[in-house]
Amino acid sequence: MASKDEKTRIYWLKIECDSFRKDVFQTLLFNHGEMGHKYLTVYLFLSLKAAPLNGYLYEQLGNKKFEVSSKIIASNTNVTDEEAEKIYNDLKEYGLIVKADKQNADKLYYMPKVKEAIASVTKAAIIKAKQRERAKTAQRIREQKAIEKDAKENNIDLPF
């Protein structure tokens, strides 16, 4: 059972600004002709699916883990089942999806590049960060008003 903290955790992938110029993206986009955008879409979908699983890629029903099916990929990425199957197998062949090591064999597959790109934060941390930002803003406003009051009392013209 996931902890309350894990249920409220938000995950995202950190993608560098020049990602589309890097080998993985260029290979997926340009070496597959008209299918390039589909390869990239499937790769990004699977990456997002693996992000909250620490880079591991699987479907889970109860306590049983299953390999991600081409039907799931197809229904979420607007590709056909056949295209999804081919792309998934090609991503395995390229080493972008690998068999999990023996310690994690129950998790089936792993996306090594995803582990490096995962970032996460809890919803509580987001709320706290917003509270801190509001407190900083309020402090700046108080300081600005104090400066304006002091200037007014001393007949000083402020440039703003």
GROMACS elastic network, one bead per residue, 0.5 to 0.9 nm:
[ bonds ]
;  ai    aj funct       b0    kb
    2     5     6  0.79924   500
    2     6     6  0.59107   500
    2     7     6  0.64711   500
    3     6     6  0.51793   500
    3     7     6  0.63741   500
    3     8     6  0.88675   500
    4     7     6  0.50880   500
    4     8     6  0.64462   500
    4     9     6  0.87391   500
    5     8     6  0.53593   500
    5     9     6  0.62239   500
    5   122     6  0.66593   500
    5   123     6  0.84712   500
    5   124     6  0.85239   500
    6     9     6  0.50402   500
    6    10     6  0.85275   500
    6   122     6  0.75606   500
    7    10     6  0.85362   500
    7   122     6  0.86146   500
    8   121     6  0.86230   500
    8   122     6  0.56212   500
    8   123     6  0.55879   500
    8   124     6  0.78065   500
    9    52     6  0.87933   500
    9   120     6  0.66638   500
    9   121     6  0.55699   500
    9   123     6  0.59900   500
    9   124     6  0.85622   500
   10    52     6  0.82563   500
   10   119     6  0.85559   500
   10   120     6  0.54960   500
   10   121     6  0.54771   500
   10   122     6  0.58399   500
   10   123     6  0.68158   500
   11    48     6  0.84818   500
   11    51     6  0.66089   500
   11    52     6  0.60181   500
   11   118     6  0.70557   500
   11   119     6  0.58646   500
   11   121     6  0.67382   500
   11   122     6  0.86689   500
   12    48     6  0.73076   500
   12    51     6  0.69242   500
   12    52     6  0.82599   500
   12   117     6  0.82085   500
   12   118     6  0.60746   500
   12   119     6  0.55028   500
   12   120     6  0.61787   500
   12   121     6  0.89668   500
   13    47     6  0.79445   500
   13    48     6  0.70299   500
   13    51     6  0.69948   500
   13   114     6  0.75491   500
   13   116     6  0.88979   500
   13   117     6  0.52235   500
   13   119     6  0.61003   500
   13   120     6  0.85600   500
   14   116     6  0.85714   500
   14   118     6  0.63232   500
   14   119     6  0.67260   500
   15    18     6  0.82843   500
   15    19     6  0.63945   500
   15   117     6  0.68648   500
   16    19     6  0.51734   500
   16    20     6  0.86382   500
   17    20     6  0.78213   500
   18    21     6  0.54524   500
   18    22     6  0.68319   500
   19    22     6  0.52056   500
   19    23     6  0.84561   500
   19    24     6  0.83395   500
   19    25     6  0.67422   500
   19    26     6  0.87933   500
   20    23     6  0.81530   500
   20    24     6  0.81334   500
   20    25     6  0.51836   500
   20    26     6  0.63031   500
   20    29     6  0.86353   500
   21    24     6  0.84705   500
   21    25     6  0.66806   500
   21    26     6  0.60160   500
   22    25     6  0.57258   500
   22    26     6  0.59999   500
   22    27     6  0.84470   500
   23    26     6  0.51343   500
   23    27     6  0.58231   500
   23    28     6  0.83963   500
   24    27     6  0.52840   500
   24    28     6  0.61767   500
   24    29     6  0.85418   500
   24    96     6  0.86112   500
   25    28     6  0.51254   500
   25    29     6  0.59192   500
   25    30     6  0.82880   500
   25    40     6  0.68550   500
   26    29     6  0.50979   500
   26    30     6  0.56281   500
   26    31     6  0.75056   500
   26    36     6  0.88897   500
   27    30     6  0.55457   500
   27    31     6  0.52171   500
   27    32     6  0.76264   500
   27    36     6  0.82740   500
   28    31     6  0.60367   500
   28    32     6  0.63559   500
   28    35     6  0.86216   500
   28    36     6  0.54538   500
   28    37     6  0.75732   500
   28    38     6  0.85920   500
   28    39     6  0.56634   500
   28    40     6  0.58140   500
   28    43     6  0.86137   500
   29    32     6  0.62556   500
   29    33     6  0.72383   500
   29    34     6  0.84966   500
   29    35     6  0.76738   500
   29    37     6  0.57121   500
   29    38     6  0.82760   500
   29    39     6  0.69516   500
   29    40     6  0.63876   500
   30    33     6  0.57691   500
   30    34     6  0.84268   500
   30    35     6  0.87781   500
   30    36     6  0.58733   500
   30    37     6  0.86943   500
   31    35     6  0.88248   500
   31    36     6  0.69087   500
   32    35     6  0.53187   500
   32    37     6  0.84728   500
   32    39     6  0.77839   500
   33    36     6  0.54611   500
   33    37     6  0.85863   500
   34    37     6  0.71574   500
   34    38     6  0.82702   500
   35    38     6  0.52223   500
   35    39     6  0.63658   500
   35    40     6  0.88375   500
   35    83     6  0.88173   500
   36    39     6  0.51545   500
   36    40     6  0.63407   500
   36    41     6  0.86404   500
   37    40     6  0.50891   500
   37    41     6  0.60648   500
   37    42     6  0.86224   500
   38    42     6  0.61006   500
   38    43     6  0.84389   500
   38    77     6  0.78882   500
   38    78     6  0.83790   500
   38    79     6  0.70043   500
   38    83     6  0.84323   500
   38    84     6  0.87161   500
   38    87     6  0.82280   500
   39    42     6  0.52791   500
   39    43     6  0.60657   500
   39    44     6  0.85902   500
   39    84     6  0.86519   500
   39    87     6  0.60942   500
   39    88     6  0.86515   500
   39    91     6  0.85254   500
   40    43     6  0.50455   500
   40    44     6  0.60870   500
   40    45     6  0.84783   500
   41    44     6  0.52336   500
   41    45     6  0.60661   500
   41    46     6  0.86096   500
   41    77     6  0.65593   500
   41    78     6  0.89831   500
   42    46     6  0.60819   500
   42    47     6  0.84164   500
   42    73     6  0.69737   500
   42    74     6  0.84582   500
   42    76     6  0.86391   500
   42    77     6  0.62537   500
   42    79     6  0.85170   500
   42    84     6  0.75548   500
   42    87     6  0.74475   500
   42    88     6  0.78867   500
   43    46     6  0.52474   500
   43    47     6  0.60484   500
   43    48     6  0.86503   500
   43    87     6  0.85184   500
   43    88     6  0.83458   500
   43    91     6  0.77185   500
   43    96     6  0.85736   500
   44    48     6  0.61459   500
   44    49     6  0.85092   500
   45    48     6  0.52146   500
   45    49     6  0.61884   500
   45    50     6  0.86791   500
   45    73     6  0.78640   500
   45    76     6  0.77839   500
   45    77     6  0.71876   500
   46    50     6  0.60848   500
   46    51     6  0.85603   500
   46    57     6  0.74223   500
   46    68     6  0.89220   500
   46    73     6  0.79109   500
   46   111     6  0.85634   500
   47    50     6  0.50817   500
   47    51     6  0.60721   500
   47    55     6  0.75688   500
   47    57     6  0.83370   500
   47   111     6  0.72348   500
   47   113     6  0.85643   500
   47   114     6  0.59894   500
   48    51     6  0.51106   500
   48    52     6  0.76659   500
   48   114     6  0.83659   500
   49    52     6  0.69206   500
   49    53     6  0.76059   500
   49    55     6  0.84969   500
   49    56     6  0.85975   500
   49    57     6  0.68921   500
   49    58     6  0.84045   500
   50    53     6  0.51240   500
   50    54     6  0.64464   500
   50    56     6  0.52029   500
   50    58     6  0.77185   500
   50   110     6  0.78404   500
   50   111     6  0.71811   500
   50   114     6  0.72270   500
   50   115     6  0.85457   500
   51    54     6  0.55049   500
   51    55     6  0.53838   500
   51    56     6  0.76506   500
   51    57     6  0.86053   500
   51   114     6  0.65934   500
   51   115     6  0.72769   500
   51   117     6  0.82767   500
   51   118     6  0.58511   500
   51   119     6  0.82200   500
   52    55     6  0.73480   500
   52    56     6  0.84540   500
   52   118     6  0.80363   500
   52   120     6  0.83197   500
   53    56     6  0.52422   500
   53    57     6  0.70229   500
   53    58     6  0.85039   500
   54    57     6  0.87385   500
   54   110     6  0.87273   500
   54   111     6  0.89996   500
   54   114     6  0.79430   500
   54   115     6  0.60142   500
   54   118     6  0.74559   500
   55   109     6  0.86425   500
   55   110     6  0.56363   500
   55   111     6  0.52399   500
   55   112     6  0.65655   500
   55   113     6  0.79538   500
   55   114     6  0.53730   500
   55   116     6  0.86088   500
   55   118     6  0.79609   500
   56   100     6  0.76618   500
   56   104     6  0.89750   500
   56   107     6  0.63430   500
   56   108     6  0.75834   500
   56   109     6  0.57507   500
   56   111     6  0.61776   500
   56   112     6  0.85208   500
   56   114     6  0.87346   500
   56   115     6  0.84940   500
   57    67     6  0.74201   500
   57    68     6  0.70913   500
   57    97     6  0.83904   500
   57   107     6  0.69474   500
   57   108     6  0.69936   500
   57   109     6  0.51763   500
   57   110     6  0.55540   500
   57   111     6  0.70208   500
   58    65     6  0.63028   500
   58    66     6  0.56432   500
   58    67     6  0.50329   500
   58    68     6  0.53412   500
   58   107     6  0.63030   500
   58   108     6  0.65453   500
   58   109     6  0.67806   500
   58   110     6  0.86560   500
   59    64     6  0.84343   500
   59    65     6  0.56284   500
   59    66     6  0.50199   500
   59    67     6  0.61042   500
   59    68     6  0.56616   500
   59    69     6  0.84775   500
   59   107     6  0.89893   500
   60    63     6  0.68504   500
   60    64     6  0.56997   500
   60    66     6  0.60473   500
   60    67     6  0.87461   500
   61    64     6  0.53897   500
   61    65     6  0.64411   500
   61    66     6  0.78963   500
   62    65     6  0.80575   500
   64   106     6  0.88852   500
   65   106     6  0.70100   500
   65   107     6  0.67792   500
   65   108     6  0.78455   500
   66    69     6  0.82518   500
   66   106     6  0.89556   500
   66   107     6  0.81999   500
   66   108     6  0.75188   500
   67   107     6  0.85139   500
   67   108     6  0.65129   500
   67   109     6  0.75138   500
   68    71     6  0.84178   500
   68    72     6  0.67886   500
   68    73     6  0.74353   500
   69    72     6  0.53569   500
   69    73     6  0.64753   500
   69    74     6  0.86350   500
   69    84     6  0.86506   500
   69    85     6  0.80214   500
   70    74     6  0.58735   500
   70    75     6  0.84348   500
   70    80     6  0.85644   500
   70    81     6  0.55531   500
   70    82     6  0.76487   500
   70    83     6  0.83549   500
   70    84     6  0.51641   500
   70    85     6  0.51505   500
   70    86     6  0.88155   500
   70    88     6  0.75176   500
   71    74     6  0.50174   500
   71    75     6  0.59895   500
   71    76     6  0.85418   500
   71    80     6  0.82282   500
   71    81     6  0.56303   500
   71    84     6  0.75455   500
   71    85     6  0.84433   500
   72    75     6  0.52663   500
   72    76     6  0.62722   500
   72    77     6  0.86111   500
   72    81     6  0.86886   500
   72    84     6  0.88389   500
   73    76     6  0.53844   500
   73    77     6  0.60451   500
   73    78     6  0.83090   500
   73    79     6  0.78082   500
   73    80     6  0.88500   500
   73    81     6  0.77753   500
   73    84     6  0.60554   500
   73    85     6  0.84287   500
   73    88     6  0.85884   500
   74    77     6  0.53328   500
   74    78     6  0.56778   500
   74    80     6  0.54768   500
   74    81     6  0.53938   500
   74    82     6  0.85338   500
   74    83     6  0.78322   500
   74    84     6  0.55832   500
   74    85     6  0.85932   500
   75    78     6  0.60160   500
   75    79     6  0.73023   500
   75    80     6  0.80695   500
   75    81     6  0.82701   500
   76    79     6  0.81588   500
   77    80     6  0.87918   500
   77    84     6  0.85995   500
   79    82     6  0.81709   500
   79    83     6  0.60788   500
   79    84     6  0.62078   500
   80    83     6  0.51307   500
   80    84     6  0.60784   500
   80    85     6  0.85654   500
   81    84     6  0.50173   500
   81    85     6  0.61019   500
   81    86     6  0.86437   500
   82    85     6  0.51313   500
   82    86     6  0.62502   500
   82    87     6  0.86022   500
   83    86     6  0.51428   500
   83    87     6  0.60136   500
   83    88     6  0.84108   500
   84    87     6  0.51783   500
   84    88     6  0.59387   500
   84    89     6  0.85035   500
   85    88     6  0.52077   500
   85    89     6  0.61798   500
   85    90     6  0.85707   500
   86    89     6  0.52191   500
   86    90     6  0.60788   500
   86    91     6  0.86176   500
   87    91     6  0.60969   500
   87    92     6  0.86199   500
   88    91     6  0.51758   500
   88    92     6  0.64064   500
   88    93     6  0.87346   500
   88    97     6  0.83062   500
   89    92     6  0.50744   500
   89    93     6  0.61990   500
   89    94     6  0.87162   500
   89    97     6  0.88201   500
   90    94     6  0.61358   500
   90    95     6  0.86175   500
   90    96     6  0.87949   500
   91    94     6  0.51101   500
   91    95     6  0.63527   500
   91    96     6  0.52889   500
   91    97     6  0.58241   500
   91    98     6  0.87405   500
   92    95     6  0.51432   500
   92    96     6  0.58224   500
   92    98     6  0.59673   500
   92    99     6  0.85546   500
   93    96     6  0.76373   500
   93    97     6  0.78543   500
   93    98     6  0.84929   500
   94    97     6  0.76066   500
   94    98     6  0.89996   500
   95    98     6  0.57862   500
   95   111     6  0.83800   500
   95   112     6  0.85110   500
   96   110     6  0.83675   500
   96   111     6  0.58236   500
   96   112     6  0.67673   500
   96   113     6  0.70827   500
   97   109     6  0.64919   500
   97   110     6  0.56791   500
   97   112     6  0.71796   500
   97   113     6  0.88860   500
   98   101     6  0.87994   500
   98   108     6  0.86322   500
   98   109     6  0.55066   500
   98   110     6  0.52745   500
   98   111     6  0.63661   500
   98   112     6  0.76505   500
   99   102     6  0.89452   500
   99   105     6  0.76722   500
   99   107     6  0.88095   500
   99   108     6  0.59867   500
   99   110     6  0.60768   500
   99   111     6  0.88523   500
  100   103     6  0.78728   500
  100   104     6  0.56795   500
  100   105     6  0.52541   500
  100   106     6  0.79586   500
  100   107     6  0.65372   500
  100   108     6  0.53701   500
  100   110     6  0.53436   500
  100   111     6  0.88762   500
  101   104     6  0.54303   500
  101   105     6  0.57149   500
  101   108     6  0.85098   500
  101   109     6  0.85396   500
  101   110     6  0.85455   500
  102   106     6  0.83784   500
  103   106     6  0.81345   500
  104   107     6  0.55484   500
  104   108     6  0.73434   500
  104   109     6  0.88015   500
  105   108     6  0.53057   500
  105   109     6  0.78645   500
  106   109     6  0.87543   500
  107   110     6  0.77809   500
  110   114     6  0.85995   500
  110   115     6  0.88600   500
  111   114     6  0.54963   500
  111   115     6  0.70253   500
  112   115     6  0.56783   500
  112   116     6  0.74372   500
  113   116     6  0.57364   500
  113   117     6  0.68753   500
  114   117     6  0.51101   500
  114   118     6  0.62467   500
  115   118     6  0.55919   500
  116   119     6  0.87271   500
  121   124     6  0.82578   500
  121   125     6  0.64118   500
  121   126     6  0.71847   500
  122   125     6  0.51992   500
  122   126     6  0.65732   500
  122   127     6  0.88540   500
  123   126     6  0.50423   500
  123   127     6  0.62933   500
  123   128     6  0.86424   500
  124   127     6  0.50997   500
  124   128     6  0.61635   500
  124   129     6  0.86236   500
  125   128     6  0.50031   500
  125   129     6  0.60926   500
  125   130     6  0.86134   500
  126   129     6  0.51203   500
  126   130     6  0.62985   500
  126   131     6  0.86919   500
  127   130     6  0.51482   500
  127   131     6  0.62569   500
  127   132     6  0.87438   500
  128   132     6  0.62354   500
  128   133     6  0.86341   500
  129   132     6  0.50923   500
  129   133     6  0.62086   500
  129   134     6  0.86689   500
  130   133     6  0.50355   500
  130   134     6  0.61673   500
  130   135     6  0.85920   500
  131   134     6  0.51309   500
  131   135     6  0.61913   500
  131   136     6  0.86808   500
  132   135     6  0.50294   500
  132   136     6  0.62032   500
  132   137     6  0.86262   500
  133   136     6  0.50676   500
  133   137     6  0.61841   500
  133   138     6  0.85942   500
  134   137     6  0.50385   500
  134   138     6  0.60989   500
  134   139     6  0.85564   500
  135   138     6  0.50718   500
  135   139     6  0.61321   500
  135   140     6  0.86667   500
  136   139     6  0.50552   500
  136   140     6  0.62387   500
  136   141     6  0.86814   500
  137   140     6  0.51160   500
  137   141     6  0.62514   500
  137   142     6  0.86932   500
  138   141     6  0.50917   500
  138   142     6  0.62246   500
  138   143     6  0.86553   500
  139   142     6  0.50929   500
  139   143     6  0.61853   500
  139   144     6  0.85869   500
  140   143     6  0.50776   500
  140   144     6  0.60857   500
  140   145     6  0.86038   500
  141   144     6  0.50203   500
  141   145     6  0.61485   500
  141   146     6  0.85758   500
  142   145     6  0.51625   500
  142   146     6  0.61728   500
  142   147     6  0.86967   500
  143   146     6  0.50672   500
  143   147     6  0.62638   500
  143   148     6  0.86667   500
  144   147     6  0.51531   500
  144   148     6  0.62152   500
  144   149     6  0.85968   500
  145   148     6  0.50094   500
  145   149     6  0.60089   500
  145   150     6  0.84895   500
  146   149     6  0.50628   500
  146   150     6  0.60607   500
  146   151     6  0.84959   500
  147   150     6  0.51329   500
  147   151     6  0.60636   500
  147   152     6  0.85323   500
  148   151     6  0.50860   500
  148   152     6  0.60799   500
  148   153     6  0.86181   500
  148   158     6  0.76902   500
  149   152     6  0.51096   500
  149   153     6  0.61860   500
  149   154     6  0.86535   500
  150   153     6  0.51650   500
  150   154     6  0.62350   500
  150   155     6  0.84970   500
  150   156     6  0.83416   500
  151   154     6  0.51653   500
  151   155     6  0.58431   500
  151   157     6  0.68325   500
  151   158     6  0.71455   500
  152   155     6  0.50048   500
  152   156     6  0.61219   500
  152   157     6  0.76651   500
  152   158     6  0.89114   500
  153   156     6  0.78443   500
  157   160     6  0.87155   500
